[in-house]
Amino acid sequence: MERVDNDVAFLADTVQMLETDGRALIVELKTAVASGDAPAIGHTAHTLKGMISNFCAPAVQTIALDVEKAGKAGDGAGAAAASAKLEPGLEALIVELVAFVRARS
């Protein structure tokens, strides 16, 4: 709440963006991993990592960083393994954030 100056409406908007854009980026990431597009993996994971960093979720952010590093290194197997953890981590974060916002609305 401190990061958003206790503005619940702004937090709700930010969480909504994470839901929409984060989920869309997971789809892009899956496509990049499936096609072995290392630059796209690195870029997409980097974008997700930045979005996640707004919510003080270091465990999920670390997974995104692992995917990013694997993508940038051209490690398709590593990117696939790490990205398999990223989607459930992101979903759990979204669920927690939505509940947090609802409790304050």
C-alpha positions in Angstrom: 0.0 0.0 0.0 2.9 2.3 0.6 4.1 1.9 -2.9 0.7 3.2 -4.2 0.4 5.9 -1.5 -2.5 4.0 0.1 -4.6 4.5 -3.1 -6.7 1.3 -3.3 -8.2 2.4 -6.7 -4.8 2.7 -8.2 -3.7 -0.6 -6.7 -6.8 -2.2 -8.2 -6.0 -0.8 -11.6 -2.5 -2.0 -11.4 -3.6 -5.5 -10.3 -6.0 -5.6 -13.2 -3.2 -4.7 -15.6 -1.2 -7.6 -14.1 -4.1 -9.9 -14.7 -4.6 -8.9 -18.3 -1.1 -8.1 -19.5 0.6 -10.7 -17.3 -1.6 -13.5 -18.6 -1.1 -12.3 -22.2 2.7 -12.3 -21.7 2.5 -15.9 -20.3 0.9 -16.9 -23.6 3.6 -15.1 -25.5 6.3 -16.8 -23.4 4.8 -20.2 -24.0 4.8 -19.6 -27.7 8.4 -18.3 -27.6 9.5 -21.4 -25.6 7.7 -23.8 -27.9 9.4 -22.2 -30.9 12.8 -21.9 -29.3 12.8 -18.1 -29.8 15.5 -17.3 -27.2 15.4 -13.5 -27.8 11.6 -13.4 -27.4 11.9 -15.6 -24.2 14.4 -13.2 -22.7 12.4 -10.1 -23.6 9.0 -11.4 -22.5 10.4 -12.8 -19.2 12.1 -9.4 -18.6 8.8 -7.6 -19.1 7.0 -10.0 -16.7 9.8 -9.6 -14.2 9.3 -5.8 -14.2 5.6 -6.1 -13.8 5.9 -8.5 -10.9 8.5 -6.3 -9.2 5.8 -3.7 -8.6 4.2 -6.1 -6.1 7.1 -7.1 -3.8 6.9 -10.8 -4.8 10.5 -11.8 -4.8 9.9 -15.5 -5.3 7.9 -15.0 -8.5 10.2 -12.3 -9.6 13.2 -14.7 -9.2 11.5 -17.3 -11.4 10.9 -14.6 -14.1 14.6 -13.7 -13.8 15.6 -17.4 -14.2 13.5 -17.6 -17.4 15.0 -14.3 -18.7 18.6 -15.5 -18.0 17.9 -18.8 -19.7 16.4 -17.1 -22.7 19.3 -14.7 -23.0 21.7 -17.6 -22.8 19.9 -19.5 -25.5 19.1 -22.3 -23.0 15.8 -23.6 -24.3 15.5 -26.5 -21.8 16.3 -24.1 -18.9 13.8 -21.6 -20.1 11.1 -24.3 -20.5 11.7 -25.6 -17.0 11.7 -22.2 -15.4 8.7 -20.9 -17.4 6.7 -24.0 -16.2 7.0 -22.5 -12.7 6.3 -19.0 -13.7 2.7 -19.4 -14.8 1.5 -21.0 -11.5 3.5 -18.4 -9.5 2.0 -15.5 -11.4 -1.5 -17.0 -11.0 -1.0 -17.4 -7.2 0.2 -13.8 -7.0 -2.8 -12.5 -8.9 -5.2 -14.5 -6.6 -3.5 -13.0 -3.6 -3.5 -9.5 -4.9 -7.2 -9.6 -6.0 -8.1 -10.9 -2.5 -6.0 -8.1 -0.9 -7.7 -5.4 -3.0 -11.2 -6.8 -2.4 -10.5 -6.8 1.4 -9.7 -3.1 1.2 -12.5 -2.0 -1.2 
